[in-house]
Amino acid sequence: MQVTITITKQPTVHPEELPRLVRAAFGESQPVIEMKVRAFTPEGVMGQSGLKGSIFSELREQPTFMTGLTSSNLPHAAPVEFGRRAGSAMPPVSALIPWVERFISLKQGETAKGVAFAIARYMAQRGSRAWRSSPPGVRMFERGAEASWPVVERIFADHLRDGVVKLVRN
């Protein structure tokens, strides 16, 4: 989900002051978005040090615009967010073994590796449960951004008074 901030009228602040105000608004709103995204992120094997703990925010500045990014650097963040479609490659079995050991009670004679392989094969053939939902995936980033929207809008309005800002969802 992308949010664009457009200046709709000539600001009443000094042109050099505007980037500082926008930077302050981003600085206050990004932790709010991050917190909401974490609230929608499923608890994995590693708890807060796993997917939830990998969510970060940063501000990227260019000469003419700023971009606030809330993301995760873990490779399985995208399959969790969007789901895994049927017919795609098997997920790595080694990544599923810790999950199997924590969440599945193994019967006598079963190994975590064997059960993880069966789950990986099932996901490759039929897709993840998140893919079969509508819309597919957990959508923790999308849902977190939507949930934080009213607060973010208020933060930017507070920092950039006088109707200077129009927030547009893309």
C-alpha positions as CSV (number, residue, x, y, z in Angstrom):
1,M,0.0,0.0,0.0
2,Q,1.4,3.4,-0.9
3,V,0.4,6.7,0.6
4,T,1.2,9.9,-1.2
5,I,1.4,13.3,0.4
6,T,0.7,16.2,-1.9
7,I,1.1,19.9,-1.0
8,T,-2.2,21.5,-2.2
9,K,-1.5,25.2,-1.6
10,Q,1.5,27.4,-1.0
11,P,2.7,26.6,2.6
12,T,2.9,29.5,5.0
13,V,6.2,28.2,6.4
14,H,9.6,29.0,5.1
15,P,10.6,26.6,2.2
16,E,13.5,25.3,4.3
17,E,11.2,24.6,7.2
18,L,8.8,22.3,5.2
19,P,11.2,19.3,5.0
20,R,11.9,19.5,8.7
21,L,8.1,19.4,9.4
22,V,7.5,16.5,7.1
23,R,10.5,14.7,8.6
24,A,9.0,15.2,12.1
25,A,5.6,13.9,10.9
26,F,7.2,10.8,9.4
27,G,9.3,10.3,12.6
28,E,6.1,10.3,14.7
29,S,3.9,8.3,12.4
30,Q,6.3,5.5,11.4
31,P,6.3,3.9,14.9
32,V,2.5,3.9,14.9
33,I,2.4,2.1,11.6
34,E,5.1,-0.4,12.7
35,M,3.1,-1.1,15.9
36,K,-0.1,-1.8,14.0
37,V,1.7,-4.0,11.5
38,R,3.2,-6.0,14.3
39,A,-0.3,-6.4,15.8
40,F,-1.5,-8.1,12.6
41,T,1.7,-10.3,12.2
42,P,1.2,-13.9,13.1
43,E,3.3,-15.3,15.9
44,G,5.9,-17.6,14.5
45,V,8.4,-20.1,15.9
46,M,10.8,-17.4,17.1
47,G,8.2,-15.1,18.5
48,Q,9.3,-11.5,18.8
49,S,12.7,-12.3,17.4
50,G,11.2,-13.8,14.2
51,L,8.9,-12.1,11.7
52,K,7.5,-9.6,14.2
53,G,10.9,-8.6,15.4
54,S,12.1,-8.1,11.8
55,I,9.6,-5.4,11.0
56,F,11.3,-2.0,10.7
57,S,10.7,1.5,9.5
58,E,13.0,4.0,7.8
59,L,12.8,7.3,6.1
60,R,14.4,7.6,2.7
61,E,15.1,11.2,1.6
62,Q,15.7,12.4,-1.9
63,P,16.2,16.1,-2.9
64,T,12.6,16.5,-4.0
65,F,10.7,13.9,-1.9
66,M,10.7,11.6,1.2
67,T,9.6,8.0,1.4
68,G,8.7,6.3,4.7
69,L,9.2,2.5,4.4
70,T,7.8,-0.1,6.8
71,S,9.1,-3.5,5.8
72,S,10.8,-6.8,6.8
73,N,14.0,-8.2,5.5
74,L,13.1,-11.8,6.1
75,P,12.5,-13.9,2.9
76,H,9.3,-15.5,4.2
77,A,7.6,-12.1,4.9
78,A,6.2,-11.9,1.4
79,P,4.7,-15.4,1.4
80,V,3.1,-14.6,4.8
81,E,1.8,-11.2,3.5
82,F,0.5,-12.5,0.2
83,G,0.2,-16.3,0.7
84,R,1.8,-19.0,-1.4
85,R,-0.1,-20.0,-4.6
86,A,-0.7,-23.5,-5.6
87,G,1.8,-24.9,-8.1
88,S,4.7,-22.8,-6.8
89,A,8.0,-24.2,-5.7
90,M,8.1,-26.0,-2.4
91,P,9.2,-23.9,0.6
92,P,12.5,-25.0,2.1
93,V,11.9,-27.9,4.4
94,S,14.6,-26.8,6.7
95,A,12.6,-23.6,7.4
96,L,9.6,-25.6,8.4
97,I,11.3,-28.0,10.8
98,P,11.4,-25.5,13.8
99,W,7.8,-24.7,13.2
100,V,6.8,-28.4,13.2
101,E,8.8,-29.0,16.4
102,R,7.0,-26.2,18.2
103,F,3.4,-26.4,16.9
104,I,2.8,-30.1,16.0
105,S,2.7,-33.0,18.3
106,L,4.6,-35.8,16.5
107,K,3.3,-39.3,16.7
108,Q,5.6,-42.2,17.5
109,G,7.7,-42.9,14.4
110,E,7.3,-39.5,12.9
111,T,10.2,-37.1,12.5
112,A,10.0,-33.3,12.3
113,K,11.8,-33.5,9.0
114,G,9.3,-35.9,7.5
115,V,6.3,-33.9,8.6
116,A,8.0,-30.7,7.4
117,F,8.5,-32.3,4.0
118,A,4.8,-33.3,3.8
119,I,3.7,-29.8,4.7
120,A,6.1,-28.3,2.1
121,R,4.8,-30.6,-0.6
122,Y,1.2,-29.8,0.4
123,M,1.9,-26.1,0.2
124,A,3.5,-26.5,-3.2
125,Q,0.6,-28.5,-4.6
126,R,-2.3,-26.6,-3.0
127,G,-0.9,-23.3,-1.9
128,S,-0.9,-22.0,1.7
129,R,-4.1,-21.5,3.6
130,A,-3.4,-17.8,3.5
131,W,-3.4,-18.0,-0.4
132,R,-6.8,-19.7,-0.4
133,S,-8.4,-17.0,1.7
134,S,-9.9,-13.9,0.0
135,P,-7.9,-11.7,-0.4
136,P,-5.0,-14.1,-0.3
137,G,-2.4,-13.7,2.5
138,V,-2.3,-12.4,6.0
139,R,-2.0,-8.9,4.7
140,M,-0.3,-7.7,7.9
141,F,1.3,-4.7,6.2
142,E,-1.9,-3.7,4.4
143,R,-4.1,-4.1,7.4
144,G,-1.6,-2.3,9.7
145,A,-1.4,0.6,7.3
146,E,-5.2,0.8,7.1
147,A,-5.6,0.6,10.9
148,S,-3.0,3.3,11.5
149,W,-4.4,5.6,8.8
150,P,-6.5,7.9,11.0
151,V,-3.7,8.4,13.4
152,V,-1.1,9.0,10.6
153,E,-3.5,11.5,8.9
154,R,-3.9,13.4,12.2
155,I,-0.1,13.4,12.8
156,F,0.6,14.9,9.4
157,A,-2.2,17.4,9.8
158,D,-0.9,18.5,13.2
159,H,2.6,18.9,11.8
160,L,1.6,20.7,8.6
161,R,-1.3,23.0,9.7
162,D,-3.5,25.3,7.6
163,G,-4.8,22.8,5.1
164,V,-1.3,22.5,3.5
165,V,-1.5,18.7,3.1
166,K,-3.9,16.4,1.2
167,L,-3.3,12.8,1.9
168,V,-4.0,10.5,-1.0
169,R,-4.2,6.7,-0.9
170,N,-2.9,4.9,-4.0
